[in-house]
């Protein structure tokens, strides 16, 4: 079983975003997650409220196009977060290995 990377999932959903609510939501969720740290506090509060609302709507057991879109938003947001965590884990491992070799500032 092969596991798709975040970039592969994002490009796949971006290509089909015009005709699919889930794909459009996925791209929006991933983009919001990527933009979040570089924005001002007002934007961050708005995004937090939006994500909370999308989470509530996605958890509802209503099968509509909007429900599919909300699920896409949450999946994109989750995948972007997992990608960031994976990159941070790799950087931490590289730093530990560099310290173990005695090269404190070689990353």
Residue, then its C-alpha position, 0 to 999 in steps of 0.5 A: x500500500x502506497x501512501x500519498x504525500x501531502x503535496x500529491x493529495x493537494x495537487x490532486x484535489x486542486x486539479x478537481x476543485x472546480x467540480x467537487x466540493x470536497x476537493x475545493x474545501x480540501x484546498x481551502x483548508x490546506x491554504x488556510x493552515x499554511x497562511x495562518x502563522x504569517x497573518x495578523x491576530x484578527x485574521x488568525x481569530x477569523x480563521x480559528x472561528x471558521x475552522x471551529x464552525x467547519x468542524x461542527x458542520x463536518x461532524x453533523x450527520x447531514x449529507x449535503x454538498x456543504x457537508x462534503x465541503x466542510x469535511x474537505x476543509x477539515x481534511x486539508x487542514x489536518x493533512x497540512x498540520x500533519x505535514x508540518x509536524x513531520x517536517x519538524x520531526x525530521x529537523x529535530x532528528x537532524x539536529x540531534x544527530x548533528x549534536x551527537x557528532x559534535x557539530x552543534x550548529x550544522x543542520 
